[in-house]
Amino acid sequence: MPYKTIHVEASRSYDILIGNDILSKAGEIIGPIVGNCRLGLLTDSTVDKLYGKRLTDILTASGYTIHKYVIPSGEASKCADNLLKFLNFLAEHHLTRSDAIIAFGGGVVGDMAGLAAALYLRGVKYVQIPTTLLAAVDSSVGGKTAIDIPAGKNLVGAFYQPSIVCCDTKLMDTLAPEVYRDGCAEVIKYGIILDKNLYATLKTPQFDRESVVARCVEIKRDVVQQDEFDNGLRGLLNYGHTFGHAIEKLSNFEVSHGSAVAKGMLIAARLANLCSLSNITKEVEELLTMYGFDLSCNYSADELFASILSDKKRRGDNITIVLPYSIGDCRLVTFTIEELHDKLKKILD
Ligand SMILES: NC(=O)c1ccc[n+]([C@@H]2O[C@H](COP(=O)([O-])OP(=O)(O)OC[C@H]3O[C@@H](n4cnc5c(N)ncnc54)[C@H](O)[C@@H]3O)[C@@H](O)[C@H]2O)c1
């Protein structure tokens, strides 16, 4: 079965394999990378119900012993309590440094399994098998791992690259439409920040999943290779996210991440327009609407601004926002916090 391979050069280099129904080859694919070992498999309840037995059977047939740990599906599971329970589970099953962890699920599972892999015995190999569109194009690439703590999302984590990523685009057939759409927000983001051809492809929402996922992964790979530890260029991947995170927080996470990012991308496009950098607002609005995103912002400039100020990405009295100069060309633009507040008032009030 043909599949695409994208190589990532980072502090640990690895391949990302993307294909339709590639899961059936998971044992053969991971074999040369993790060797003959035992596997601590982390998944969530929904993915386990749909595909847990299938993956276990595939890996068992390749000679692996699996120790599976299932967390309830949903963001609330990405917490310190579950992380510790999973680490303890690995220890109780006597997994050693030569064993490996598999993340089988969306970004919640991927982020927590990655952090567990970074911590357990000071670091063991881990394999990502992303099952959501968002995890495939975003969270399984680039080595950011994290859990949420009461003070905020993703506040505890590590940069820790996987040893291999095996992405089966067929698994996405069973995603709830709103979960799939959340992933589409990130896909659209890649088009706006760095690839106008990808953006053009997305004007057909029934896009070819395999090639679009592969292109997004390439874009993220290219950025991460230049700025693995998020000191500059990687900030481009946050297009729409500064405003999106603020909206997510203000809504008490009732607005999903993808929907919030969609709203954030439009606000950023309007900000670029206000700064006379570009005029792509209408185009971005039309594409996001075509995907079914509600683009209204139910918060005032003051509310949004207060929420932005508590963002972990803020540095001193300045704040850097990703703004589009045109489709496929986004840049980091730094504002003083007063300037940004002022401009947000013009856009939102
Ligand atoms: N590490 C990074 O670079 C990075 C980047 C972006 C997002 N994230 C993190 O990713 C998380 C969001 O990821 P997500 O959107 O994948 O959420 P998720 O993992 O919660 O998955 C969304 C829902 O889809 C279900 N699901 C997963 N695969 C399925 C399948 N194949 N069929 C049916 N249902 C399935 C899950 O059970 C869950 O209910 C957040 O915690 C976010 O912070 C991390």
Ligand as a Chemical Component Dictionary entry (heavy atoms), coordinates in Angstrom:
data_LIG
# 
_chem_comp.id                   LIG 
_chem_comp.type                 NON-POLYMER 
_chem_comp.pdbx_formal_charge   0 
_chem_comp.three_letter_code    LIG 
# 
loop_
_chem_comp_atom.comp_id 
_chem_comp_atom.atom_id 
_chem_comp_atom.alt_atom_id 
_chem_comp_atom.type_symbol 
_chem_comp_atom.charge 
_chem_comp_atom.model_Cartn_x 
_chem_comp_atom.model_Cartn_y 
_chem_comp_atom.model_Cartn_z 
_chem_comp_atom.pdbx_ordinal 
LIG N1  N1  N 0  1.229   19.512 20.708 1  
LIG C1  C1  C 0  0.827   20.391 19.819 2  
LIG O1  O1  O 0  1.615   20.933 19.054 3  
LIG C2  C2  C 0  -0.634  20.695 19.723 4  
LIG C3  C3  C 0  -1.125  21.434 18.639 5  
LIG C4  C4  C 0  -2.494  21.649 18.552 6  
LIG C5  C5  C 0  -3.346  21.158 19.534 7  
LIG N2  N2  N 1  -2.820  20.459 20.573 8  
LIG C6  C6  C 0  -3.711  19.898 21.612 9  
LIG O2  O2  O 0  -4.557  18.956 20.989 10 
LIG C7  C7  C 0  -5.762  18.837 21.736 11 
LIG C8  C8  C 0  -6.925  18.851 20.774 12 
LIG O3  O3  O 0  -6.792  17.764 19.903 13 
LIG P1  P1  P 0  -8.055  17.073 19.195 14 
LIG O4  O4  O 0  -8.869  18.116 18.546 15 
LIG O5  O5  O -1 -7.544  15.931 18.430 16 
LIG O6  O6  O 0  -8.929  16.637 20.474 17 
LIG P2  P2  P 0  -9.222  15.224 21.159 18 
LIG O7  O7  O 0  -8.011  14.425 21.307 19 
LIG O8  O8  O 0  -9.985  15.549 22.384 20 
LIG O9  O9  O 0  -10.181 14.517 20.113 21 
LIG C9  C9  C 0  -11.430 15.103 19.835 22 
LIG C10 C10 C 0  -12.563 14.089 19.992 23 
LIG O10 O10 O 0  -12.508 13.169 18.910 24 
LIG C11 C11 C 0  -12.554 11.821 19.396 25 
LIG N3  N3  N 0  -11.843 11.006 18.419 26 
LIG C12 C12 C 0  -10.511 10.930 18.218 27 
LIG N4  N4  N 0  -10.243 10.193 17.140 28 
LIG C13 C13 C 0  -11.424 9.761  16.659 29 
LIG C14 C14 C 0  -11.808 8.988  15.531 30 
LIG N5  N5  N 0  -10.903 8.543  14.657 31 
LIG N6  N6  N 0  -13.117 8.764  15.321 32 
LIG C15 C15 C 0  -14.059 9.256  16.181 33 
LIG N7  N7  N 0  -13.758 10.028 17.235 34 
LIG C16 C16 C 0  -12.451 10.281 17.474 35 
LIG C17 C17 C 0  -11.939 11.915 20.761 36 
LIG O11 O11 O 0  -12.336 10.842 21.579 37 
LIG C18 C18 C 0  -12.466 13.253 21.259 38 
LIG O12 O12 O 0  -13.767 13.091 21.762 39 
LIG C19 C19 C 0  -5.764  19.991 22.712 40 
LIG O13 O13 O 0  -5.470  19.491 23.991 41 
LIG C20 C20 C 0  -4.658  20.892 22.232 42 
LIG O14 O14 O 0  -4.048  21.606 23.280 43 
LIG C21 C21 C 0  -1.502  20.213 20.675 44 
# 
loop_
_chem_comp_bond.comp_id 
_chem_comp_bond.atom_id_1 
_chem_comp_bond.atom_id_2 
_chem_comp_bond.value_order 
_chem_comp_bond.pdbx_ordinal 
LIG N1  C1  SING 1  
LIG C1  O1  DOUB 2  
LIG C1  C2  SING 3  
LIG C2  C3  SING 4  
LIG C2  C21 DOUB 5  
LIG C3  C4  DOUB 6  
LIG C4  C5  SING 7  
LIG C5  N2  DOUB 8  
LIG N2  C6  SING 9  
LIG N2  C21 SING 10 
LIG C6  O2  SING 11 
LIG C6  C20 SING 12 
LIG O2  C7  SING 13 
LIG C7  C8  SING 14 
LIG C7  C19 SING 15 
LIG C8  O3  SING 16 
LIG O3  P1  SING 17 
LIG P1  O4  DOUB 18 
LIG P1  O5  SING 19 
LIG P1  O6  SING 20 
LIG O6  P2  SING 21 
LIG P2  O7  DOUB 22 
LIG P2  O8  SING 23 
LIG P2  O9  SING 24 
LIG O9  C9  SING 25 
LIG C9  C10 SING 26 
LIG C10 O10 SING 27 
LIG C10 C18 SING 28 
LIG O10 C11 SING 29 
LIG C11 N3  SING 30 
LIG C11 C17 SING 31 
LIG N3  C12 SING 32 
LIG N3  C16 SING 33 
LIG C12 N4  DOUB 34 
LIG N4  C13 SING 35 
LIG C13 C14 SING 36 
LIG C13 C16 DOUB 37 
LIG C14 N5  SING 38 
LIG C14 N6  DOUB 39 
LIG N6  C15 SING 40 
LIG C15 N7  DOUB 41 
LIG N7  C16 SING 42 
LIG C17 O11 SING 43 
LIG C17 C18 SING 44 
LIG C18 O12 SING 45 
LIG C19 O13 SING 46 
LIG C19 C20 SING 47 
LIG C20 O14 SING 48 
# 
